[in-house]
Amino acid sequence: MNTQAKPLLKLEDVYKEFDVTGGFWEQFRWENGRPVRKKAIVKAVNGVTFDIYQGETFSVVGESGCGKSTLARTVTGLLQPECGKIFYDGDRIDDLSYSQKTPYKKRMQMVFQDPYASLNPRFTVRKTLEEPLFFHYPELTREQRLDRIAEVMEQVGVHPAWAERFPHEFSGGQRQRISIARALMVDPEFIVADEPVSALDVSVQAQILNLFMEAQEKRGLTYMFITHDLSVVAHISTRVAVMYLGSLCELSPGGEIFNNPRHPYTKALLSAIPRLGEKKAKHIRLKGEVTSPLHLPSGCVFHKRCTYAKEICTQEIPTPFTAGDNAAVACHGVEQGWVG
Ligand SMILES: Nc1ncnc2c1ncn2[C@@H]1O[C@H](COP(=O)(O)OP(=O)(O)OP(=O)(O)O)[C@@H](O)[C@H]1O
């Protein structure tokens, strides 16, 4: 990866919040004998900064609820960030209007976790794959559209003769192939895949990951993979970003994160993966309960669960610092040397 190159996607200090304040009566709390009006805000993405370069497979991992899907949807413009800047190929895209975003939507596609939910059950495969062509290539004739559908179906390993079938007639793996075909129809450069294999059997997961890799090789695609399972992406990722409670805690090259995890949370995530040849798993137990994104702690968001935490961790937000080649870690302990 050439970090001197211009990034394809650039995020600068991006924040995304959700107002989850309930009904009228839920908005009040009693403080010193008086009702005080309070909003409940989920801080789903909390000051995230990174660059993704052309041809990379950039993975974002973290436990359920850490803000991965929100980050993916913010990147692709499905959600509007509260704060921060998003650049695509050098152009700022977060502040564009719906119509101004259209050319970027073609260049940037999304694949979702559950292909059954993301494919319209009333649409045949042909109709599903025809839709993006109608939108982005209205000049194509029906014949040209059908040719393109057959070509892409073949590329993803679904027989073109099945174009008139409905989603329920396919297995989970085949449905995910159709979702990938839908993303490839408009010849994108960048694909954001949100847990694309989590709903599939392990054997099918490998096939779908291979399909992603083949498509990348043929088309020079750039990927942002979202997953809760580090073992799924560790070997195919050029870089892995580890996310905890809306913040990035570590960003390392794919091979390195497995062999040399630096942040205490990355170490704990990796220790949960059983490895061949290890007699007894050295599982690192995190202390305390999962912190609520409604009440983020001061200082490092991970400090309440971290066995290495010291006083500075409760007070100061760690800023990511460069550790080793191309790795960045946001941890006072790693920076000051008391986390080995
Ligand atoms: N539309 C929404 N309205 C309110 N809160 C939301 C909304 N979407 C997400 N959240 C909250 O934001 C936080 C991050 O959610 P998100 O789905 O991004 O996490 P995730 O890491 O992708 O988890 P999962 O893997 O379970 O999908 C969670 O606390 C979630 O409840």
PDBQT file of the ligand as one rigid body, heavy atoms in Angstrom, charges set to zero:
ROOT
HETATM    1  N1  LIG A 401     -31.369   4.334  13.716  1.00  0.00    +0.000 N 
HETATM    2  C1  LIG A 401     -30.909   4.276  14.959  1.00  0.00    +0.000 A 
HETATM    3  N2  LIG A 401     -31.563   4.913  15.970  1.00  0.00    +0.000 NA
HETATM    4  C2  LIG A 401     -31.083   4.885  17.220  1.00  0.00    +0.000 A 
HETATM    5  N3  LIG A 401     -29.962   4.245  17.603  1.00  0.00    +0.000 NA
HETATM    6  C3  LIG A 401     -29.279   3.579  16.656  1.00  0.00    +0.000 A 
HETATM    7  C4  LIG A 401     -29.716   3.553  15.291  1.00  0.00    +0.000 A 
HETATM    8  N4  LIG A 401     -28.836   2.822  14.560  1.00  0.00    +0.000 NA
HETATM    9  C5  LIG A 401     -27.893   2.399  15.437  1.00  0.00    +0.000 A 
HETATM   10  N5  LIG A 401     -28.162   2.858  16.680  1.00  0.00    +0.000 N 
HETATM   11  C6  LIG A 401     -27.363   2.626  17.888  1.00  0.00    +0.000 C 
HETATM   12  O1  LIG A 401     -26.028   3.017  17.586  1.00  0.00    +0.000 OA
HETATM   13  C7  LIG A 401     -25.099   2.119  18.194  1.00  0.00    +0.000 C 
HETATM   14  C8  LIG A 401     -24.229   1.526  17.108  1.00  0.00    +0.000 C 
HETATM   15  O2  LIG A 401     -25.052   0.673  16.288  1.00  0.00    +0.000 OA
HETATM   16  P1  LIG A 401     -24.492  -0.078  14.999  1.00  0.00    +0.000 P 
HETATM   17  O3  LIG A 401     -25.621  -0.861  14.401  1.00  0.00    +0.000 OA
HETATM   18  O4  LIG A 401     -23.791   0.902  14.144  1.00  0.00    +0.000 OA
HETATM   19  O5  LIG A 401     -23.435  -1.067  15.658  1.00  0.00    +0.000 OA
HETATM   20  P2  LIG A 401     -22.730  -2.331  15.032  1.00  0.00    +0.000 P 
HETATM   21  O6  LIG A 401     -21.358  -2.340  15.555  1.00  0.00    +0.000 OA
HETATM   22  O7  LIG A 401     -22.901  -2.342  13.563  1.00  0.00    +0.000 OA
HETATM   23  O8  LIG A 401     -23.552  -3.523  15.691  1.00  0.00    +0.000 OA
HETATM   24  P3  LIG A 401     -24.177  -4.819  14.974  1.00  0.00    +0.000 P 
HETATM   25  O9  LIG A 401     -22.999  -5.622  14.517  1.00  0.00    +0.000 OA
HETATM   26  O10 LIG A 401     -24.953  -5.463  16.063  1.00  0.00    +0.000 OA
HETATM   27  O11 LIG A 401     -25.029  -4.295  13.856  1.00  0.00    +0.000 OA
HETATM   28  C9  LIG A 401     -25.930   1.074  18.940  1.00  0.00    +0.000 C 
HETATM   29  O12 LIG A 401     -25.997   1.453  20.294  1.00  0.00    +0.000 OA
HETATM   30  C10 LIG A 401     -27.277   1.160  18.268  1.00  0.00    +0.000 C 
HETATM   31  O13 LIG A 401     -28.308   0.816  19.184  1.00  0.00    +0.000 OA
ENDROOT
TORSDOF 0
